[in-house]
Amino acid sequence: MNRLTQTASLMLLLCLTGCAASTSTSGGKVTLAQLEALRVGQQAYRPAFSGHYPQNEIALPTDTEKQLHQFLAQQDPSAITVSVGNSAGDPLQSARIAHQRLKYIEKMLAARAIDVSLQYKPDAEPDSLNIEVGRE
């Protein structure tokens, strides 16, 4: 890949993931150093809690759901961000499953006094659940 193609691919990836939304200090131009810093930041991302769904299932496995409740009891957060990855197969069906998973998590956490932000991240690991304490 030549440098222009690499830059264009990276810029497209950053735009699709929403990480290029920060304002630039260089007169509206994004430098390669800024793009590299964003890429490194994305690679260093570690959620506070993560789990995996069985393929095409809406509910979490019982042990993962129990671990999630234990995590939330220990952390006692006021706000969390819940994100799910796609599932294998058709992109439209994958988005539907992700929506159902997010709604299931939202209902599961409704009794808790937590402000829940839901996100579908098609670029995340397939069948993944990630929870961040606070807002991104």
C-alpha positions in Angstrom: 0.0 0.0 0.0 1.3 3.4 -0.8 1.3 6.2 1.7 -1.7 8.0 0.2 -3.8 4.8 0.3 -2.7 4.1 3.8 -3.7 7.6 4.9 -7.0 7.5 3.1 -7.8 4.1 4.6 -6.9 5.3 8.1 -8.9 8.5 7.7 -11.9 6.5 6.6 -11.6 4.1 9.5 -11.3 7.0 12.0 -14.3 8.8 10.5 -16.4 5.7 10.6 -15.5 5.0 14.3 -16.1 8.6 15.3 -12.6 9.2 16.6 -11.9 12.0 14.2 -14.5 14.2 15.7 -12.1 16.2 17.8 -11.2 19.7 16.6 -7.8 20.2 15.0 -5.4 22.8 16.1 -3.6 23.0 12.8 -6.1 25.1 10.8 -8.5 22.3 10.0 -5.8 19.9 8.7 -5.1 16.6 10.4 -1.5 15.6 10.5 -0.2 12.1 10.3 1.1 12.4 13.8 -2.4 13.1 15.0 -3.8 10.2 13.1 -1.1 7.9 14.5 -1.9 9.1 18.1 -5.6 8.3 17.5 -4.8 4.9 16.1 -2.5 4.1 19.1 -5.2 5.2 21.5 -7.8 2.9 19.8 -5.4 0.0 20.0 -4.8 0.7 23.7 -8.5 0.7 24.5 -9.4 -1.7 27.3 -13.0 -1.8 28.5 -13.8 -1.9 32.2 -15.9 -5.0 31.6 -16.1 -7.3 28.6 -17.9 -10.4 27.7 -19.0 -12.5 24.7 -22.3 -13.6 23.5 -22.9 -17.1 22.0 -23.4 -16.6 18.3 -26.8 -15.1 17.4 -28.0 -15.2 21.0 -29.6 -12.2 22.6 -29.1 -13.0 26.2 -25.6 -13.2 27.9 -24.5 -16.5 29.3 -25.6 -16.9 32.9 -22.0 -16.7 34.3 -21.2 -13.6 32.3 -24.4 -11.9 33.4 -23.6 -12.8 37.0 -20.0 -11.3 36.5 -21.6 -8.2 35.1 -23.9 -7.7 38.1 -20.9 -8.3 40.4 -18.8 -5.8 38.5 -21.6 -3.1 38.7 -22.1 -3.8 42.4 -18.3 -3.3 43.1 -18.0 -0.2 40.9 -21.4 1.4 41.7 -21.2 3.7 38.7 -23.6 6.5 38.0 -23.2 6.2 34.3 -22.0 3.5 31.9 -21.5 3.1 28.2 -22.6 -0.3 26.9 -21.3 -1.3 23.4 -21.8 -4.5 21.4 -20.1 -5.8 18.4 -21.7 -7.3 15.4 -22.5 -11.0 14.9 -21.3 -13.1 12.0 -23.3 -13.1 8.8 -25.6 -10.6 7.1 -24.9 -7.0 8.2 -28.6 -6.1 8.5 -29.3 -9.2 10.6 -26.2 -8.4 12.6 -27.4 -4.9 13.4 -30.8 -6.2 14.4 -29.2 -8.7 16.8 -27.0 -6.0 18.2 -30.1 -3.8 18.8 -31.9 -6.6 20.6 -28.8 -7.2 22.7 -28.6 -3.6 23.7 -32.3 -3.5 24.6 -31.9 -6.7 26.7 -29.0 -5.1 28.6 -31.0 -1.9 29.1 -34.0 -3.9 30.5 -31.6 -5.9 32.7 -30.1 -2.8 34.2 -33.4 -0.8 34.4 -33.7 -1.5 38.2 -30.3 0.0 38.9 -29.8 3.8 39.3 -27.4 3.9 36.4 -27.5 6.3 33.4 -26.9 3.8 30.5 -25.6 4.9 27.1 -26.0 2.2 24.4 -23.8 1.9 21.3 -23.5 -0.5 18.4 -20.0 -0.8 17.2 -19.8 -2.9 14.0 -16.0 -2.6 14.0 -15.7 -4.2 17.5 -14.9 -7.8 18.0 -17.8 -10.1 16.8 -20.3 -11.0 19.5 -18.6 -8.8 22.1 -20.0 -6.8 25.0 -17.9 -3.9 26.4 -18.8 -1.7 29.3 -17.1 1.6 30.2 -17.7 3.4 33.4 -18.7 7.0 32.7 -19.1 8.4 29.2 -16.7 8.4 26.3 
